[in-house]
Amino acid sequence: MKKVELRSLDVLSVMKVVFIIYIIVGIILGILYGLIFGWILGMLGFSGGEELPFLPLLGFGVGAYGGVLIGILYGIFYAIWMTIVTAIGALLFNLVASLVGGVHIKVELPD
């Protein structure tokens, strides 16, 4: 076992990896939430109409299909937001690690 110190992160490579992870997780969760939300709206009878004419424009008037559309949009926005948050975290790690030292990691190198 060799002990190494992680002193900085390449922010762009961190952003690439977490964006892919968050887009997959966000779309899956968004579709599930969208299906549930669309089902609830369908059960309650929300289809837009005179009281709330903007609902069909948002996809609420088509029940579960509108919920899936909202879920996909949620997943995309979730991935963008979480990528920004993670990039800020990587920048903060680089700043703090330059001040107090990095993180020590034990690695085993192949013979």
C-alpha positions as CSV (number, residue, x, y, z in Angstrom):
1,M,0.0,0.0,0.0
2,K,1.3,3.4,-1.0
3,K,0.0,6.6,0.6
4,V,-0.7,9.5,-1.7
5,E,-2.2,12.9,-1.2
6,L,-5.1,14.3,-3.3
7,R,-4.4,18.0,-3.5
8,S,-6.7,19.3,-6.2
9,L,-9.5,18.2,-8.5
10,D,-9.9,18.9,-12.2
11,V,-13.2,20.8,-12.0
12,L,-14.2,20.2,-15.6
13,S,-13.6,16.4,-15.4
14,V,-15.7,16.3,-12.1
15,M,-18.4,18.3,-13.9
16,K,-18.5,15.9,-16.8
17,V,-18.9,12.8,-14.6
18,V,-21.5,14.2,-12.2
19,F,-23.5,15.7,-15.0
20,I,-24.0,12.3,-16.6
21,I,-24.8,10.7,-13.2
22,Y,-27.3,13.5,-12.3
23,I,-29.0,13.5,-15.7
24,I,-29.6,9.7,-15.4
25,V,-30.8,9.9,-11.8
26,G,-32.8,13.1,-12.4
27,I,-34.7,11.8,-15.4
28,I,-35.5,8.5,-13.7
29,L,-36.7,10.3,-10.5
30,G,-38.4,13.0,-12.6
31,I,-40.4,10.5,-14.6
32,L,-41.5,8.7,-11.4
33,Y,-42.5,11.9,-9.8
34,G,-44.1,13.1,-13.0
35,L,-46.2,9.9,-13.3
36,I,-47.4,10.2,-9.7
37,F,-48.1,14.0,-10.1
38,G,-49.9,13.4,-13.4
39,W,-51.9,10.6,-11.8
40,I,-52.9,12.8,-8.9
41,L,-53.9,15.6,-11.2
42,G,-55.9,13.2,-13.3
43,M,-57.6,11.9,-10.3
44,L,-58.5,15.4,-9.1
45,G,-59.8,16.3,-12.5
46,F,-57.3,19.1,-13.3
47,S,-57.4,19.5,-17.1
48,G,-57.0,23.2,-17.3
49,G,-60.3,24.8,-18.4
50,E,-61.5,28.2,-17.6
51,E,-60.2,28.4,-14.0
52,L,-56.6,27.6,-14.9
53,P,-56.1,28.0,-18.7
54,F,-52.3,27.8,-18.5
55,L,-52.3,24.2,-17.2
56,P,-52.5,22.5,-20.7
57,L,-49.6,24.6,-21.8
58,L,-47.5,23.1,-19.0
59,G,-48.6,19.6,-19.9
60,F,-50.9,19.1,-17.0
61,G,-54.0,18.6,-19.2
62,V,-52.9,15.2,-20.5
63,G,-52.5,13.3,-17.2
64,A,-49.6,11.0,-16.9
65,Y,-48.1,12.0,-20.3
66,G,-47.8,15.6,-19.0
67,G,-46.3,14.3,-15.8
68,V,-43.7,12.4,-17.7
69,L,-42.8,15.5,-19.8
70,I,-42.5,17.5,-16.6
71,G,-40.4,14.7,-15.1
72,I,-37.9,14.8,-18.0
73,L,-37.7,18.6,-17.8
74,Y,-37.2,18.2,-14.0
75,G,-34.3,15.8,-14.6
76,I,-32.6,18.1,-17.0
77,F,-32.8,21.1,-14.7
78,Y,-31.8,18.9,-11.7
79,A,-28.7,17.8,-13.6
80,I,-27.7,21.3,-14.5
81,W,-28.2,22.6,-11.0
82,M,-26.4,19.8,-9.3
83,T,-23.5,20.1,-11.7
84,I,-23.1,23.7,-10.8
85,V,-23.3,22.9,-7.1
86,T,-20.7,20.1,-7.5
87,A,-18.4,22.4,-9.5
88,I,-18.5,24.9,-6.6
89,G,-17.7,22.1,-4.2
90,A,-14.7,21.0,-6.3
91,L,-13.5,24.6,-6.4
92,L,-13.9,24.9,-2.6
93,F,-12.0,21.6,-2.2
94,N,-9.1,23.0,-4.2
95,L,-9.0,26.2,-2.2
96,V,-9.1,24.4,1.2
97,A,-6.7,21.7,0.2
98,S,-4.2,24.4,-0.9
99,L,-4.5,26.0,2.5
100,V,-4.4,23.0,4.8
101,G,-3.2,20.1,2.7
102,G,-5.0,17.5,0.6
103,V,-6.7,14.2,1.5
104,H,-4.5,11.2,2.2
105,I,-5.4,8.1,0.2
106,K,-3.9,4.7,0.4
107,V,-3.6,3.0,-3.0
108,E,-2.3,-0.4,-4.0
109,L,-0.3,-0.3,-7.1
110,P,-0.1,-3.4,-9.4
111,D,3.2,-5.3,-9.4
